[in-house]
Amino acid sequence: MITETPADMFIAMNRFQVNPERAPEFEEAWRTRDSHLQEMSGFRSFALLKGDLPGEYISHSTWESRAAFENWTRSEQFHRAHAPGIMEGVLAEHPRVSFYDAVLTTP
């Protein structure tokens, strides 16, 4: 069954190109970091996805709304989780961000 959901889900994705020899370090940084996401109202889930190509990763966070995500980006928790220098030398290029509003979902 497909259910229309015009504004009850928002997804933020960051595409990362990691220096392949530093991929284990990249993954470990995500495993051990204190993201503070669970402290945020409207947060639903997070996944770090590894692609088929060497060094290809995507972070995927799901929120109840765009406003909930924007509140996260303005929070002290966001600034602590994104401290400068953590990925210096690990990333091959600057992450590329994409945003999506849900149109349809399936339970």
Contact map, one row per residue, 1 for C-alpha under 8 A:
11100000000000000000000000000000000000000000000000000000000000000000000000000000000000000000000000000000011
11110000000000000000000000000000000000000000000000000000000000000000000000000000000000000000000000000001111
11111000000000000000000000000000000000000000000000000000000000000000000000000000000000000000000000000001111
01111100000000000000000000000000000000000000000000000000000000000000000000000000000000000000000000000011100
00111111100000000000000000000000000000000000000000000000000000000000000000000000000000000000000000000111100
00011111100000000000000000000000000000000000000000000000000000000000000000000000000000000000000000001111000
00001111110000000000000000000000000000000000000000000000000000011000000000000000000000000000000000001110000
00001111110000000000000000000000000000000000000000000000000000011000000000000000000000000000000000000100000
00001111111000000000000000000000000000000000000000000000000001111100000000000000000000000000000000001100000
00000011111100000000000000000000000000000000000000000000000001111100100000000000000000000000000000111100000
00000000111110000000000000000000000000000000000000000000000111100000000000000000000000000000000000111100000
00000000011111000000000000000000000000000000000000000000000111000000100000000000000000000000000011110000000
00000000001111100000000000000000000000000000000000000000011110000000000000000000000000000000000011100000000
00000000000111110000000000000000000000000000000000000000011100000000000000000000000000000000001111000000000
00000000000011111000000000000000000000000000000000000001111000000000000000000000000000000000001110000000000
00000000000001111100000000000000000000000000000000000011110000000000000000000000000000000010111100000000000
00000000000000111110000000000000000000000000000000000011100000000000000000000000000000000011111000000000000
00000000000000011111011001000000000000000000000000000011100000000000000000000000000000000111100000000000000
00000000000000001111111000000000000000000000000000000010000000000000000000000000000000001111000000000000000
00000000000000000111111000000000000000000000000000000110000000000000000000000000000000000000000000000000000
00000000000000000011111100000000000000000000000000000000000000000000000000000000000000000000000000000000000
00000000000000000111111111000000000000000000000000000000000000000000000000000000000000000100000000000000000
00000000000000000111111111100000000000000000000000000010000000000000000000000000000000000100000000000000000
00000000000000000000111111110000000000000000000000000000000000000000000000000000000000000000000000000000000
00000000000000000000011111111000000000000000000000000000000000000000000000000000000000000100000000000000000
00000000000000000100011111111100000000000000000000000000000000000000000000000000000000100100000000000000000
00000000000000000000001111111110000000000000000000000000000000000000000000000000000000000000000000000000000
00000000000000000000000111111111000000000000000000000000000000000000000000000000000000000000000000000000000
00000000000000000000000011111111100000000000000000000000000000000000000000000000000000000000000000000000000
00000000000000000000000001111111100000000000000000000000000000000000000000000000000000000000000000000000000
00000000000000000000000000111111100000000000000000000000000000000000000000000000000000000000000000000000000
00000000000000000000000000011111110000000000000000000000000000000000000000000000000000000000000000000000000
00000000000000000000000000001111111000000000000000000000000000000000000000000000100000000000000000000000000
00000000000000000000000000000001111100000000000000000000000000000000000000000000100000000000000000000000000
00000000000000000000000000000000111111000000000000000000000000000000000000001100100000000000000000000000000
00000000000000000000000000000000011111110000000000000000000000000000000000001100100000000000000000000000000
00000000000000000000000000000000001111110010000000000000000000000000000000001000000000000000000000000000000
00000000000000000000000000000000001111111010000000000000000000000000000000000000000000000000000000000000000
00000000000000000000000000000000000111111000000000000000000000000000000000000000000000000000000000000000000
00000000000000000000000000000000000111111110000000000000000000000000000100000000000000000000000000000000000
00000000000000000000000000000000000001111110000000000000000000000001000000000000000000000000000000000000000
00000000000000000000000000000000000000011111000000000000000000111001100000000000000000000000000000000000000
00000000000000000000000000000000000011011111100000000000000011110001100000000000000000000000000000000000000
00000000000000000000000000000000000000000111110000000000000011110000000000000000000000000000000000000000000
00000000000000000000000000000000000000000011111000000000000011100000000000000000000000000000000000000000000
00000000000000000000000000000000000000000001111100000000001111000000000000000000000000000000000000000000000
00000000000000000000000000000000000000000000111110000000001110000000000000000000000000000000000000000000000
00000000000000000000000000000000000000000000011111000000111100000000000000000000000000000000000000000000000
00000000000000000000000000000000000000000000001111100000111100000000000000000000000000000000000000000000000
00000000000000000000000000000000000000000000000111110011110000000000000000000000000000000000000000000000000
00000000000000000000000000000000000000000000000011111111110000000000000000000000000000000000000000000000000
00000000000000000000000000000000000000000000000001111101000000000000000000000000000000000000000000000000000
00000000000000000000000000000000000000000000000000111111000000000000000000000000000000000000000000000000000
00000000000000000001000000000000000000000000000000111111000000000000000000000000000000000000000000000000000
00000000000000011111001000000000000000000000000001101111100000000000000000000000000000000000000000000000000
00000000000000111100000000000000000000000000000001111111110000000000000000000000000000000000000000000000000
00000000000000111100000000000000000000000000000111100011111000000000000000000000000000000000000000000000000
00000000000011110000000000000000000000000000000111100001111100000000000000000000000000000000000000000000000
00000000000011100000000000000000000000000000011110000000111110000000000000000000000000000000000000000000000
00000000001111000000000000000000000000000000011110000000011111000000000000000000000000000000000000000000000
00000000001110000000000000000000000000000011111000000000001111100000000000000000000000000000000000000000000
00000000111100000000000000000000000000000011110000000000000111110000000000000000000000000000000000000000000
00000000111000000000000000000000000000000111100000000000000011111101100000000000000000000000000000000000000
00000011110000000000000000000000000000000111000000000000000001111101000000000000000000000000000000000000000
00000011110000000000000000000000000000000100000000000000000000111111100000000000000000000000000000000000000
00000000110000000000000000000000000000000000000000000000000000111111110000000000000000000000000000001000000
00000000000000000000000000000000000000000000000000000000000000001111111000000000000000000000000000000000000
00000000000000000000000000000000000000001110000000000000000000111111111100000000000000000000000000000000000
00000000010100000000000000000000000000000110000000000000000000101111111110000000000000000000000000000000000
00000000000000000000000000000000000000000000000000000000000000000111111111000000000000000000000000000000000
00000000000000000000000000000000000000000000000000000000000000000011111111100000000000000000000000000000000
00000000000000000000000000000000000000010000000000000000000000000001111111101100000000000000000000000000000
00000000000000000000000000000000000000000000000000000000000000000000111111100110000000000000000000000000000
00000000000000000000000000000000000000000000000000000000000000000000011111110110000000000000000000000000000
00000000000000000000000000000000000000000000000000000000000000000000001111111110000000000000000000000000000
00000000000000000000000000000000000000000000000000000000000000000000000001111111000000000000000000000000000
00000000000000000000000000000000001110000000000000000000000000000000000100111111100000000000000000000000000
00000000000000000000000000000000001100000000000000000000000000000000000111111111110000000000000000000000000
00000000000000000000000000000000000000000000000000000000000000000000000011111111111000000000000000000000000
00000000000000000000000000000000000000000000000000000000000000000000000000011111111000000000000000000000000
00000000000000000000000000000000111100000000000000000000000000000000000000001111111000000000000000000000000
00000000000000000000000000000000000000000000000000000000000000000000000000000111111101000000000000000000000
00000000000000000000000000000000000000000000000000000000000000000000000000000011111111000000000000000000000
00000000000000000000000000000000000000000000000000000000000000000000000000000000011111100000000000000000000
00000000000000000000000000000000000000000000000000000000000000000000000000000000001111110000000000000000000
00000000000000000000000000000000000000000000000000000000000000000000000000000000011111110000000000000000000
00000000000000000000000001000000000000000000000000000000000000000000000000000000000111111110000000000000000
00000000000000000000000000000000000000000000000000000000000000000000000000000000000011111110000000000000000
00000000000000000010000000000000000000000000000000000000000000000000000000000000000000111111000000000000000
00000000000000000110011011000000000000000000000000000000000000000000000000000000000000111111000000000000000
00000000000000011110000000000000000000000000000000000000000000000000000000000000000000111111110000000000000
00000000000000001110000000000000000000000000000000000000000000000000000000000000000000001111110000000000000
00000000000000011100000000000000000000000000000000000000000000000000000000000000000000000011111000000000000
00000000000000011000000000000000000000000000000000000000000000000000000000000000000000000011111100000000000
00000000000001111000000000000000000000000000000000000000000000000000000000000000000000000000111110000000000
00000000000001110000000000000000000000000000000000000000000000000000000000000000000000000000011111000000000
00000000000111100000000000000000000000000000000000000000000000000000000000000000000000000000001111100000000
00000000000111000000000000000000000000000000000000000000000000000000000000000000000000000000000111110000000
00000000011110000000000000000000000000000000000000000000000000000000000000000000000000000000000011111000000
00000000011100000000000000000000000000000000000000000000000000000000000000000000000000000000000001111100000
00000110111000000000000000000000000000000000000000000000000000000100000000000000000000000000000000111110000
00001111111000000000000000000000000000000000000000000000000000000000000000000000000000000000000000011111100
00011110000000000000000000000000000000000000000000000000000000000000000000000000000000000000000000001111100
01111100000000000000000000000000000000000000000000000000000000000000000000000000000000000000000000000111110
01111000000000000000000000000000000000000000000000000000000000000000000000000000000000000000000000000111111
11100000000000000000000000000000000000000000000000000000000000000000000000000000000000000000000000000001111
11100000000000000000000000000000000000000000000000000000000000000000000000000000000000000000000000000000111
